[in-house]
Amino acid sequence: MLAWFRWSAECPAVRLALAGLAVVFPTDRTLPAPTPRLQGFTDQHPQGTDISDYVRFVLVLAVQDDDRILTVTEKLTDAYRTGTAREVPTQARALHLLGQMLAKVRAGLTRPHAGQ
C-alpha cells in the first residue's frame, strides 16, 4: 500500500485518496495510519466543507462499524448526488460515495486560486 513516509510529499488530493483507500481496503498496518495524518485536514477545513465532509467520512470508515458507516453514507449521499442500490453491500456503497466525494474535492483543490 502506501509508504506513509511519503505523505508530506503528496498533494492534498492524493493524500485524501490514499487515506480513503487505506480505510476501505484495510490491513493491520494501513488502518490506523490515516487518522493522525488527517487531523491536519480537519484543522484547516471547517465542518460542512467538501474536504471536511470527506475527511470525516474517512474517519468514520476507519472505525469499521457497518451501521455507522451506512448511516453516514446515506446522509452524505444526498450531498454528493448519486446513491447506490440499497442491496449493494455497505463497503461498496461507501467506496462509491468516496469516489464521488474525492472527484468533487479534487476539483476544488486543483482549481486555480485568485492571484495565481
C-alpha positions in Angstrom: 0.0 0.0 0.0 1.2 3.5 0.7 4.6 4.3 2.1 3.4 6.7 4.8 6.7 8.4 5.0 5.8 10.0 1.6 2.7 11.5 2.9 4.1 15.0 3.2 5.4 14.9 -0.3 2.0 14.2 -1.8 -0.6 16.9 -2.9 -3.8 17.1 -0.8 -5.9 15.3 -3.4 -3.5 12.3 -3.4 -3.4 12.3 0.4 -7.2 12.1 0.6 -7.4 9.4 -2.0 -4.8 7.3 -0.2 -6.4 7.7 3.2 -9.8 6.7 1.7 -8.2 3.6 0.1 -6.5 2.7 3.4 -9.8 2.5 5.3 -11.8 0.9 2.5 -9.2 -1.8 2.0 -7.8 -2.0 5.5 -4.9 -4.0 6.7 -3.4 -4.1 10.2 -0.8 -1.6 9.0 -2.9 0.7 6.9 -6.0 1.1 9.0 -4.5 3.2 11.9 -2.2 5.2 9.8 -4.5 7.8 8.2 -6.2 9.0 11.4 -3.4 11.2 12.8 -2.5 12.4 9.3 -6.0 13.5 8.6 -6.1 15.7 11.7 -4.3 18.4 9.7 -7.2 18.5 7.2 -9.8 18.8 9.9 -7.9 21.7 11.5 -7.6 23.5 8.1 -11.1 23.0 6.7 -14.2 23.9 8.7 -17.0 21.4 9.1 -19.5 21.5 6.3 -17.0 22.0 3.5 -16.4 19.3 0.9 -12.9 18.4 2.2 -14.1 18.3 5.8 -17.0 16.0 4.8 -14.6 13.7 3.0 -12.1 13.6 5.9 -14.8 13.0 8.5 -16.3 10.2 6.3 -12.9 8.5 6.0 -12.5 8.7 9.8 -15.9 7.1 10.2 -14.8 4.3 7.8 -11.7 3.8 9.9 -13.9 2.8 12.9 -15.2 -0.1 10.8 -18.7 -0.1 12.2 -21.1 -1.0 9.4 -24.2 0.5 11.0 -22.4 3.8 11.5 -20.9 3.7 8.0 -24.3 3.0 6.4 -25.9 5.9 8.3 -23.2 8.4 7.3 -23.2 7.1 3.7 -26.9 7.6 3.4 -26.7 11.1 4.9 -23.8 12.2 2.7 -25.1 10.6 -0.5 -27.7 13.4 -0.6 -24.9 16.0 -0.7 -22.8 14.1 -3.3 -25.6 13.2 -5.7 -25.7 9.6 -6.9 -26.6 6.8 -4.5 -26.2 3.1 -4.9 -28.9 0.5 -4.8 -29.8 -0.5 -1.2 -29.0 -4.1 -1.8 -25.3 -3.3 -2.5 -23.0 -4.1 0.5 -22.2 -1.2 2.8 -18.5 -1.1 1.9 -19.3 -0.9 -1.8 -21.7 1.9 -1.2 -19.1 3.7 0.9 -16.5 3.3 -1.9 -18.9 4.6 -4.5 -19.5 7.7 -2.3 -15.8 8.2 -1.6 -15.2 8.3 -5.4 -17.8 11.0 -5.9 -16.6 12.9 -2.9 -13.0 12.8 -4.0 -13.9 13.9 -7.5 -15.6 16.9 -6.1 -12.8 17.7 -3.6 -10.2 17.2 -6.3 -11.9 19.8 -8.5 -11.8 22.3 -5.6 -8.1 21.5 -4.8 -6.9 21.8 -8.3 -8.9 24.9 -9.3 -6.5 28.0 -9.7 -6.9 30.4 -6.8 -7.3 34.1 -7.3 -3.9 35.8 -7.9 -2.2 32.7 -9.3 
